[in-house]
Amino acid sequence: MFDYVDLVLKRNNQEFSLKNDGCKDGYVIDVIDYNEQVENFTISDFMHGPFVIVRCPIQHKAKLREGMLAIGERDTPEYRKKSLYIDFKEIEQALGREYLVADCKTDQRIETLDGSLLNLNELLKSTSELNFEKTLNDILATSSGTKTVGSGGDFATFVLADADVIALTGNLFLNMVSSTVENALIQFSAGNNNFTNDIGSNSPMNGDVTAGYSVTQNASTDVFNFASVATPGHFKIHDFKIICGASGTTKPIYMFIGTTGDVYNMYIDRGGFSSGQPSIQLAFPTDVYNNVVYNSGGGSGAGVLIGVGANNSNIYNNFITDAERAVQVSVDCTVRSNILFNSRVVDYFVAAGSVTAENNADSDSSLPASGGNKLGLTPASECDLTTTNPTFGHPLSGAVNVAAGGNATHQSANDATNSTAWPGDGVLDSIGAIQWPQGGLGNLVNGGLTGTELINGSLVG
């Protein structure tokens, strides 16, 4: 057991160029408890550049986390005034650490400071006292390229990456290198400027729910929420697991302000909590494919909620179980080749819009009877539903054909005008961005769920 936490303070930050947006110099960004993170979790040298790290006795954890930047809310000047900060000049004086303030204005790495010698109750101050027209040059800010997130990565957590990423000047890939535990909202609000913010992992789960990396949210807030993004662009979230770790955790993914998006190869474990919130909520056109949503508790939330602004979204090749409304639609979109299983109120619900619903499998009769949809299946007879098994979501021997004899077409996520036939012959066929890897995410025996059919007990490619 560790008897300390690392208090992470931002330095040299000018979040936006807009007037009165202010800075976050000295703000409490994260409080890392190594007892919560994966074994042998470490802080990289890079972290000592954009942040000041103060090692504090663990009994201060709760107090410090109360002051984390806009915890559970939006990163705006109004909400920043509810946060806490520490004046680096006061740390310099208390520790006798010469030139700390001056060093914080450079790109020099700063060593971990000893917080056991500090009176944190006196040093922590409300940010409402700050001059919010103050600006500082963030020498080490991230605006493009590839950065790693996790143990030994450029950023220990996504909350810390969020605090350092400014308005994008090019495409950005945040690549997970370990699982992380988060304790605040992740939102990347500085703006995409029509570039791509890519959040994912190069170590996919490949059909094994027990494998890969995870992001666990322990705060009573959303996990990834793009509702305050200053300028839109493309978002990608892929190839890791999201775990709702608290009863107050709400939406795992909220795609609200953007141009286009992709959510794919994700496991979303709702933790058995009844939040009444959707797992994936869309408000701009997004392709949502090859995802597994499960353990949704007794709430009324949807697996995927396609709302106003998300016209022409494509929802395909997803396995959604025990969400009250697996797919809830209010705009024109395509829902194809999904498995929607539960014993709840309804699997599939269309509120409005012209929806194409084809080749889906359903455990009630809420799907349209036309379009090759297969209704009224018994989940326990079709798939492994034990969420602790590596084969969770994989088909059982003797599973029925969802669309026997039919060849569906599928739109490529790379090219909205290009439809490619899926022959359904048990062979994995390349269709660009929505190809599943061999043995890929969820429900795979011969390669993957095609979007057309179950053949000989296998979901095929």
C-alpha positions in Angstrom: 0.0 0.0 0.0 1.2 3.5 -0.9 0.9 6.1 1.9 1.1 9.1 -0.4 -0.6 10.6 -3.5 0.9 12.8 -6.2 -0.8 16.2 -6.5 -0.4 17.4 -10.1 -0.5 21.2 -10.7 -0.6 22.8 -14.1 2.1 25.3 -15.1 2.6 27.8 -17.9 -0.9 27.4 -19.3 -2.9 29.6 -21.6 -5.9 27.5 -22.4 -7.5 29.6 -25.2 -6.7 32.8 -27.1 -10.2 34.1 -26.4 -10.5 37.1 -24.1 -11.1 36.4 -20.4 -10.6 32.6 -20.7 -7.7 33.0 -18.3 -5.0 30.5 -17.4 -4.6 27.4 -15.2 -1.2 28.2 -13.7 -1.1 26.3 -10.3 -4.4 24.6 -10.8 -5.1 21.2 -9.2 -5.5 19.0 -12.3 -5.2 15.5 -10.9 -4.5 13.6 -7.7 -2.8 10.2 -8.5 -3.4 7.5 -5.9 -1.0 4.6 -6.9 -3.2 2.2 -5.0 -5.9 2.7 -7.6 -3.8 2.5 -10.7 -2.4 -0.7 -12.4 0.6 -2.4 -10.7 3.9 -0.7 -11.1 2.3 2.5 -12.4 4.9 5.2 -13.0 5.2 8.9 -13.8 7.3 9.8 -16.9 10.0 12.4 -17.2 7.8 14.2 -19.7 5.2 14.8 -16.9 7.6 17.1 -15.1 7.5 19.6 -17.9 3.9 20.8 -18.2 3.1 20.0 -14.6 4.5 20.4 -11.1 4.2 17.2 -9.0 3.9 17.5 -5.2 4.0 14.2 -3.2 1.5 14.5 -0.3 0.4 12.3 2.5 -2.5 10.1 1.4 -4.8 11.6 4.1 -5.1 14.7 2.1 -6.5 12.9 -1.0 -10.1 13.7 -0.5 -9.5 17.4 0.2 -7.2 17.7 -2.9 -9.7 16.0 -5.2 -12.4 18.3 -4.1 -10.4 21.1 -5.8 -9.6 19.4 -9.1 -10.3 21.5 -12.1 -14.0 21.8 -12.8 -14.5 18.3 -11.6 -17.6 16.8 -13.3 -18.3 20.1 -15.1 -17.3 22.2 -18.1 -13.8 23.7 -18.4 -14.9 27.4 -18.7 -13.9 30.4 -16.7 -17.2 30.3 -14.7 -16.5 26.7 -13.5 -12.8 27.3 -13.1 -13.7 29.6 -10.3 -15.0 26.6 -8.3 -11.5 25.0 -8.5 -8.5 25.2 -6.2 -4.9 26.3 -7.0 -1.6 26.8 -5.2 0.6 29.9 -5.8 4.1 28.5 -6.8 5.7 31.5 -5.0 4.3 30.2 -1.7 5.6 26.6 -2.4 9.0 28.2 -3.2 9.1 30.0 0.1 7.8 27.1 2.2 10.2 24.6 0.8 13.1 26.9 0.3 13.2 25.7 -3.3 15.1 28.5 -5.1 13.9 29.7 -8.5 10.8 27.5 -8.6 8.6 30.4 -10.0 11.2 31.2 -12.6 11.7 27.6 -13.6 7.9 27.2 -14.0 8.1 29.8 -16.8 10.6 27.7 -18.8 10.6 24.2 -20.3 12.8 22.9 -17.5 11.7 19.7 -15.9 11.0 20.2 -12.2 11.7 17.4 -9.7 8.9 15.9 -7.5 8.4 18.2 -4.5 7.9 17.1 -0.9 4.4 18.0 0.1 4.7 16.5 3.6 6.5 19.8 4.5 3.6 22.0 3.3 0.6 23.3 5.1 -1.9 22.3 2.3 -4.9 23.8 4.1 -3.3 27.2 3.9 -1.8 26.9 0.5 -4.9 25.7 -1.3 -6.9 28.7 -2.5 -10.1 29.3 -4.5 -9.4 30.2 -8.1 -12.2 32.8 -7.7 -9.5 35.0 -6.3 -7.5 34.9 -9.6 -7.4 37.6 -12.3 -9.1 35.7 -15.2 -7.6 38.0 -17.8 -4.1 36.8 -16.9 -2.4 34.8 -19.6 0.8 32.8 -19.7 2.6 31.2 -22.6 2.4 27.4 -22.5 5.7 26.4 -23.9 5.1 22.7 -23.6 1.5 22.5 -24.7 0.3 19.7 -26.9 -1.5 20.6 -30.2 -0.6 17.8 -32.6 1.4 14.6 -33.1 1.4 11.4 -31.0 1.4 11.3 -27.2 1.1 8.3 -24.9 -1.3 8.0 -22.0 -0.8 5.7 -19.0 2.0 4.3 -16.8 5.3 5.7 -18.0 3.5 7.6 -20.8 3.7 11.3 -21.7 0.5 11.8 -19.6 -0.3 9.5 -16.7 -4.0 9.9 -17.1 -6.4 11.3 -19.7 -7.4 14.1 -17.3 -3.8 15.3 -17.4 -3.7 15.0 -21.2 -6.9 17.0 -21.4 -5.3 19.8 -19.3 -2.3 20.1 -21.6 -3.9 19.8 -25.0 -4.6 23.2 -26.5 -6.4 24.1 -29.8 -5.2 21.6 -32.4 -2.8 22.7 -35.1 -2.7 19.2 -36.6 -4.0 15.7 -36.1 -3.4 14.3 -32.5 -3.2 10.7 -31.5 -3.4 9.9 -27.7 -2.2 6.3 -27.6 -2.9 4.3 -24.4 0.1 2.3 -23.0 -1.7 1.0 -19.9 -5.0 1.1 -18.1 -5.9 4.3 -16.2 -8.2 5.3 -13.4 -9.7 8.8 -13.9 -11.3 11.0 -11.3 -12.7 13.9 -13.4 -14.4 14.7 -16.7 -12.4 14.3 -19.9 -13.5 16.8 -22.5 -10.7 18.3 -24.7 -12.5 21.6 -25.0 -9.8 23.8 -26.5 -10.9 23.0 -30.1 -10.1 20.7 -33.0 -9.9 23.3 -35.7 -11.2 20.6 -38.2 -8.3 18.3 -37.3 -8.7 14.8 -35.8 -8.5 14.1 -32.1 -7.8 10.3 -32.0 -8.1 8.6 -28.6 -7.3 4.9 -28.7 -4.9 2.1 -28.3 -2.6 0.1 -30.4 -3.3 -3.0 -28.2 -6.8 -4.0 -29.1 -8.8 -6.6 -27.2 -9.3 -8.9 -30.2 -12.5 -10.4 -29.0 -11.4 -11.0 -25.4 -13.3 -8.9 -22.9 -10.6 -9.6 -20.3 -7.8 -8.3 -22.5 -6.5 -4.9 -23.5 -6.5 -1.5 -21.7 -9.3 0.2 -19.8 -10.3 3.7 -18.6 -12.2 3.5 -15.3 -14.1 6.6 -14.3 -14.6 7.0 -10.5 -16.1 10.4 -10.5 -19.8 11.2 -10.7 -19.7 12.6 -14.2 -19.4 11.5 -17.8 -16.2 9.8 -19.0 -15.5 11.4 -22.5 -17.7 14.4 -23.1 -17.2 16.6 -26.1 -19.9 19.2 -25.2 -17.7 22.3 -24.8 -15.3 22.0 -27.8 -14.4 25.5 -29.0 -14.1 24.5 -32.7 -15.3 21.2 -34.3 -13.4 18.5 -36.1 -13.2 14.8 -36.3 -13.2 12.6 -33.2 -12.1 8.9 -32.9 -12.5 6.7 -29.8 -11.4 3.1 -30.3 -9.8 -0.1 -29.1 -10.1 0.0 -25.3 -12.6 -0.6 -22.6 -14.5 2.0 -20.6 -15.6 1.0 -17.1 -18.1 3.0 -15.1 -16.6 2.8 -11.6 -19.1 4.9 -9.6 -22.8 4.9 -9.2 -22.8 8.5 -10.4 -20.9 7.9 -13.6 -23.2 9.0 -16.4 -22.4 8.9 -20.1 -19.3 6.9 -21.2 -19.1 8.7 -24.5 -20.9 11.9 -25.5 -20.2 13.1 -29.0 -21.8 16.6 -29.0 -19.7 19.2 -30.8 -17.9 18.0 -33.9 -18.0 17.5 -37.6 -17.8 13.7 -37.9 -16.7 10.9 -35.6 -15.9 7.2 -35.2 -16.5 5.0 -32.2 -15.3 1.4 -32.8 -13.8 -1.7 -31.2 -14.8 -0.6 -27.7 -16.1 -2.6 -24.7 -18.3 -0.4 -22.5 -18.9 -1.8 -19.0 -21.6 0.2 -17.3 -20.6 -1.3 -13.9 -24.1 -2.5 -13.2 -25.1 1.0 -12.2 -28.5 2.4 -13.1 -27.7 5.9 -14.4 -30.6 6.3 -16.9 -28.0 7.8 -19.3 -27.0 6.4 -22.8 -23.7 4.7 -23.2 -22.9 6.4 -26.5 -24.8 9.6 -27.3 -24.4 11.3 -30.7 -25.2 14.8 -31.8 -23.1 14.9 -35.0 -22.7 12.3 -37.8 -20.8 9.3 -36.4 -20.0 5.8 -37.4 -20.5 3.5 -34.4 -19.3 0.0 -35.1 -17.8 -3.2 -33.6 -18.7 -2.2 -30.0 -20.0 -4.2 -27.0 -22.2 -2.5 -24.4 -23.1 -4.5 -21.3 -23.7 -4.6 -17.5 -26.1 -1.7 -17.8 -28.0 -2.1 -14.6 -31.7 -1.4 -14.2 -31.8 2.1 -15.7 -33.7 3.5 -18.6 -30.6 4.6 -20.7 -30.0 3.7 -24.3 -27.1 1.7 -25.6 -26.7 4.1 -28.5 -28.7 7.4 -28.6 -28.7 9.1 -32.0 -30.0 12.6 -31.4 -30.6 15.9 -33.4 -27.6 16.7 -35.5 -26.4 13.1 -35.9 -28.2 12.6 -39.2 -26.7 10.0 -41.5 -24.9 8.2 -38.7 -24.2 4.5 -39.2 -24.7 2.1 -36.3 -23.5 -1.4 -37.2 -21.9 -4.5 -36.0 -22.5 -3.7 -32.3 -23.5 -6.2 -29.5 -25.6 -4.4 -27.0 -27.1 -6.3 -24.0 -29.3 -5.3 -21.1 -29.7 -1.7 -22.0 -33.4 -0.8 -21.9 -33.3 0.7 -25.4 -30.4 -0.8 -27.3 -30.6 1.8 -30.1 -32.8 4.9 -29.8 -33.1 7.0 -32.9 -34.6 10.5 -33.5 -33.0 11.3 -36.9 -32.3 9.7 -40.3 -29.6 7.0 -40.0 -28.7 3.4 -40.7 -28.9 0.6 -38.1 -27.5 -2.6 -39.5 -26.1 -5.9 -38.3 -26.4 -5.3 -34.6 -27.2 -7.9 -31.9 -29.6 -6.4 -29.4 -30.2 -8.7 -26.5 -31.9 -8.2 -23.2 -34.9 -9.2 -21.0 -35.9 -5.6 -20.4 -38.5 -3.3 -21.8 -37.5 -2.8 -25.4 -34.4 -3.7 -27.4 -34.9 -1.2 -30.3 -36.8 2.0 -30.3 -37.3 4.6 -33.1 -38.7 7.9 -31.9 -38.7 9.6 -35.3 -36.8 9.9 -38.5 -36.3 7.7 -41.6 -34.3 4.8 -40.3 -32.8 2.0 -42.3 -32.9 -1.1 -40.0 -31.5 -4.2 -41.7 -30.1 -7.6 -40.7 -30.2 -7.0 -36.9 -30.8 -9.7 -34.3 -33.2 -8.9 -31.5 -34.5 -10.7 -28.4 -38.0 -9.1 -28.6 -40.2 -7.9 -31.4 -39.4 -4.2 -31.4 -37.3 -4.3 -34.6 -39.1 -4.0 -38.0 -40.1 -7.4 -39.3 -38.8 -6.5 -42.7 -35.2 -5.9 -43.8 -33.8 -9.3 -42.8 -34.1 -8.6 -39.1 -34.4 -11.6 -36.9 -36.8 -11.2 -33.9 -37.6 -12.9 -30.7 -34.3 -14.8 -30.2 -33.4 -16.2 -26.8 -30.1 -14.6 -25.8 -28.9 -17.5 -23.6 -29.2 -19.8 -26.7 -27.3 -17.5 -29.0 -24.2 -16.1 -27.2 -22.0 -16.4 -24.2 -23.4 -13.8 -21.8 -21.0 -14.3 -18.9 -19.1 -11.0 -18.8 -16.1 -12.5 -17.0 -15.4 -15.0 -19.8 -12.9 -14.1 -22.5 -15.6 -15.5 -24.9 -18.3 -13.1 -23.7 -20.4 -12.1 -26.7 -19.2 -15.0 -28.8 -21.9 -17.1 -30.5 -22.8 -20.5 -29.2 -22.9 -23.6 -31.4 -26.2 -23.8 -33.2 -26.9 -20.1 -33.2 -29.5 -19.2 -35.9 -28.9 -17.4 -39.2 -29.8 -13.8 -38.7 -30.2 -13.1 -42.4 -30.0 -16.4 -44.2 -29.6 -16.1 -47.9 -29.2 -12.4 -48.0 -26.2 -10.2 -48.9 -26.3 -6.8 -47.2 -24.2 -3.9 -48.3 -22.2 -1.8 -45.9 -21.0 1.7 -46.2 -17.3 2.3 -45.7 -16.5 4.7 -42.9 -13.8 6.2 -45.1 -16.1 6.9 -48.1 -19.7 7.6 -47.5 -20.4 7.1 -51.2 -18.9 3.6 -51.4 -21.0 0.6 -50.5 -19.2 -2.8 -50.5 -21.0 -6.2 -50.5 -20.4 -8.5 -47.6 -20.7 -12.0 -49.2 -21.3 -13.8 -45.9 -19.1 -16.8 -47.0 -17.2 -17.2 -43.7 -14.2 -15.3 -45.0 -13.1 -12.0 -43.6 -13.6 -9.4 -46.4 -11.8 -6.0 -46.5 -14.2 -3.1 -46.5 -11.8 -0.4 -45.6 -12.1 1.3 -42.2 -14.7 -1.1 -40.9 -12.8 -4.3 -41.4 -12.6 -6.4 -38.3 -9.2 -7.9 -37.4 -9.0 -11.7 -37.4 -10.4 -12.8 -34.1 -11.5 -9.1 -33.6 -13.8 -7.5 -31.1 -16.6 -9.4 -29.7 -18.7 -12.2 -31.2 -15.9 -13.6 -33.4 -15.3 -17.2 -34.3 -14.4 -17.2 -38.0 -13.3 -13.6 -38.1 -16.2 -11.3 -37.3 -19.8 -10.1 -37.4 -20.2 -9.2 -41.1 -23.3 -7.1 -40.9 -25.3 -9.8 -42.6 -25.6 -13.2 -41.0 -24.8 -15.9 -38.5 -23.7 -19.0 -40.4 -23.1 -22.4 -38.9 -23.1 -20.9 -35.4 -20.5 -18.3 -36.2 -20.6 -14.6 -36.7 -18.6 -14.3 -39.8 -16.6 -11.7 -41.8 
